[in-house]
Amino acid sequence: MSTPPADPHADHADRTDRGPDAPDDPLLRERTHLGESRAALRAMREDVENLDIRDVTANWVNAAVLQRQMDERIKALADLSHTPLFFGRLDYLHAPGADRAEGAEGERFYIGRRHVHDAEGDPMVIDWRAPVSQPFYRASKKDPMDVGLRRRFGYTAGDLTAYEDEHLSDPSETAATSKLLQQEIERPRVGPMRDIVATIQPEQDEIVRSGLSGSVCVQGGPGTGKTAVGLHRVAYLLYAHRERLARTGTLVIGPNKSFLHYIEQVLPALGELEVKQATVDDLVAHVEVRGADTATAAVIKGDARMAEVLRRAVRAHVTPPGEPVVVVRGSRRWRVPAYELEGIVRELLDRDIRYGAAREALPQRIAHVVLVQMERAGEAPDDRVQDAVARDSAVKAAVKAIWPPVDPARLVLRLLTDADFLAVHAEGVLDEDEQKEILWAKPARSVKAARWSPADTVLIDEATDLVQRTHSLGHVVLDEAQDLSPMQYRAVGRRCTTGSATVLGDLAQGTTPWATRSWGEALAHLGKEEAVVEELTAGFRVPTDVITYASRLLPHIAPGLTPVASVRENPGFFDLRAIAADPEVIDACRELLRQEGSIGLIAADARVPVLAEALASAGLTYLGPGEETTPDTRLTLVPASLAKGLEYDYVVLDEPRAVVDGEPDERTGLRRLYVALTRAVSGLIVTHAAPLPPQLG
C-alpha cells in the first residue's frame, strides 16, 4: 500500500500530465481529482434537475413519461458519500491502433461505478463496464494489454486514504498480491450485500462480460462470488444492450424474500434501478397457497413428467365434430360438413400450438371455408365478411362444442381430485402409486376453497402456458438454482424463451428432495441446453480454516465436485466447542460481538424458538434473516433453512446434528449443514452438546 511519500515509480507515472499548479503529493492529487469528480457529478445531476420540459412535450402523457425518466436519471446520478466514486486508474502506453487498446498516448482513465464528465464533456470517471475499463480486471504481467500502470485506491468512510500501483509493463517489477484488494475482500460486512465492482477477478470478469445472446451457468462453491457475478452481469448487459433490454425486460430470481432483501442494494449501487426481483413462487402465484405436500408428493408434482400429463389433459377438451356448421347469410345458407371441420381440427392439433391460440384460429378457419364457397358461387366477399362469419352464432356454438375454453386452475384441480380423470391422462406416465400419492384426500368445492401447495401453483403455471403463451423477458438471472424442481425450471424457462439466462448455483448446496443432480439436466428442463457451464473454485469470502472443515462433507454430498480453495491471506478464526447448556451458545455470541462486523447465530429451525428465548433472557437484541444490521444491532438469529445465500462476518453454528436431523433425509441434512458452515466471512464457532455427525470426521 502506498501513502506519502509515494514510491518512485508511482511518482514518475504521475508526472506525465502534471500541470504547473498541480500539488507534488500524489495522494493529494488523487484526492483533488476525487473532489473535482464529485463536483462534476453534482453538476450533471443539477443539469437534469433544472431541465424545463414544458416546451418539448406534446401532451400530459408525454410529460409524465419524460418526467419519470428524468426522476430515474436523477436517482442514478446520486453521489453516495460512503461509496467511492472511482476505485482504480489505468495509464495506457500507446495511442489506439489496429491491435492496441483504446486510449491516446499518455492518457489515463479513472475506473468507477458510473461515468462522470466535466462541463466540456471530457470523462473524469469511466464506467467499469466500458471496454476501456476491461484491462483493469484482466491485465497482468504476462498480458499487460497495453497498460503501463494500474492503480488501486483505498478508502475509509468514502475518503481516499491510500493507493497501490502495479507497473504491468515494467519487467524489473515482480507481480505481487494486492494488499488493498485483500483488504476490500476481507472488509467487515455490516448491512446488506454490496457490489464487488472493485474486486472482480479475471475469471469472474469473463463471465460478467459474456454476450447477451448466450446463456451461462455458473457452478460456484461458498464464497466464490457467483451471486455477485450474476448481478454484475445484469449491470453489464444493461450497459451494453440498454435499448433492447429496456424493451424486453430483465429479472433476478432468488430463493426467498430474505435473500432478495439482502441483495437488493447491489444493482442500485451500480446505477441500475429498474431490474425486477422475484422468487419462483412469485412468478407462479396464480392462486393463494394455503396447503403443503408431503416430500414424496412434492417430488412427483415437480417431476417433468407432469408436463405430459397436463398436455394430455388440456388437449382432451377438444371434441371431434359430429355435425356440420350451417351459416345463414341473407337468403343463402352455407354448409361446412363435419368431415371438413374434422380436417381443420386435426390440422390445428398437429401444429401443436397453444390451446388458446388454436381456439382463436378455429372460427377464422371455418369462416375461410365459407368464403371459398361464396367465391365459387360468384360472390366477392372481403375480410369484413370473413370476420362477420367468424362471429356468427352457429360458428360460435360449434367452436364452443369442439374447442371449449379451459381454465388452468380448474383443470389442475380436477386432476388432483378426480382419480379417473388423472388415471386416463397419466397412463404410462405415472404409476398407480404415484397417482395415489398426489391425489387429494378431500376434494375441494372450488378453486378458491382449495388448499393449494407451492407445487400445485407450478402445475397451474404449466397449464396456463399450454393455454396461452407466457411473456418472455430479455434476460433472467436464476440464483440458488440447484434447489429447483424440473417443473420449476420449466416455469423459469418460459420467462426467457426468446431471451438468455444466467444460472447460478452449487450442486453441493442442494437442500430440497428434488434438488438437481447435474447442470446438464437442469439446463435441459430450463430450455437452455446450449448454455456454457463455468466453474468458480477460488474462494474470496470463506476463510481457509472454515472452508477446509466444511469441505469434509463434500465426498458425502457431492462426490467429484472440486472443493473451494480459499485465496484469502487471513486463515480466519475457527473453534469447535463441546458445551453443556444453551447459555454457552449465548456466551459465544457475546464473545463475537466484541469483534467488528455482523454476527449470525444459525440453528436448526426447531431450535430457533429456544435460542430466541435465551437471547431475550440474556438481554441481547437480534434481527431476523434478511433484516439490515446496524452498528447497534449486529446479531441475526437465522433458521438453517433460510441461511442459504446470506453471509456474516462471524457465525455461531448451534448443534450441527440437529441441523442434519431437521431434514427428511441424511443427504439433504448434510447439505443443509454444509450451507450453515460456510456463511462466515471472518470466523466460525461451532457449539454442540450432541455428538457431531460422523461425516465431519
Sequence and secondary structure as in RCSB ss.txt:
>XXXX:A:sequence
MSTPPADPHADHADRTDRGPDAPDDPLLRERTHLGESRAALRAMREDVENLDIRDVTANWVNAAVLQRQMDERIK
ALADLSHTPLFFGRLDYLHAPGADRAEGAEGERFYIGRRHVHDAEGDPMVIDWRAPVSQPFYRASKKDPMDVGLR
RRFGYTAGDLTAYEDEHLSDPSETAATSKLLQQEIERPRVGPMRDIVATIQPEQDEIVRSGLSGSVCVQGGPGTG
KTAVGLHRVAYLLYAHRERLARTGTLVIGPNKSFLHYIEQVLPALGELEVKQATVDDLVAHVEVRGADTATAAVI
KGDARMAEVLRRAVRAHVTPPGEPVVVVRGSRRWRVPAYELEGIVRELLDRDIRYGAAREALPQRIAHVVLVQME
RAGEAPDDRVQDAVARDSAVKAAVKAIWPPVDPARLVLRLLTDADFLAVHAEGVLDEDEQKEILWAKPARSVKAA
RWSPADTVLIDEATDLVQRTHSLGHVVLDEAQDLSPMQYRAVGRRCTTGSATVLGDLAQGTTPWATRSWGEALAH
LGKEEAVVEELTAGFRVPTDVITYASRLLPHIAPGLTPVASVRENPGFFDLRAIAADPEVIDACRELLRQEGSIG
LIAADARVPVLAEALASAGLTYLGPGEETTPDTRLTLVPASLAKGLEYDYVVLDEPRAVVDGEPDERTGLRRLYV
ALTRAVSGLIVTHAAPLPPQLG
>XXXX:A:secstr
 B SS  HHHHHHHGGG  TT  S HHHHHHHHHHHHHHHHHHHHHHHHT   TTT SSHHHHHHHHHHHHHHHH
HT   TTS SEEEEEEESS   TTS SS TT EEEEESS EE TTS EEEEETTSGGGHHHHH  SS  TTEEEE
EEEEEETTEEEEEEEE TT TTS     HHHHHHHHS   SS    TTT  HHHHHHHT  SSS EEEEE TTS 
HHHHHHHHHHHHHHHTHHHHHHH EEEEESSHHHHHHHTTHHHHTT    EEEEHHHHT SS B     HHHHHH
HTSTHHHHHHHHHHHTT     S EEEEETTEEEEE HHHHHHHHHHHHHHT  HHHHHHHHHHHHHHHHHHHHH
HTT    HHHHHHHHT HHHHHHHHHHS    HHHHHHHHHH HHHHHHHHTTTS HHHHHHHS SS  SSTTTS
 B HHHHHHHHHHHHHHS     SEEEE SGGG  HHHHHHHHHTTSSSEEEEEE GGG  STT  S HHHHHHH
HT TT EEEEE EESSS HHHHHHHGGGHHHHSTT    EE  SS  EEEEEE SSTHHHHHHHHHHHTSSS EE
EEE GGGHHHHHHHHHHTT   B TTS   SS  EEEEEGGG TT  EEEEEEE HHHHHHTSSSHHHHHHHHHH
HHT EEEEEEEEESS   GGG 
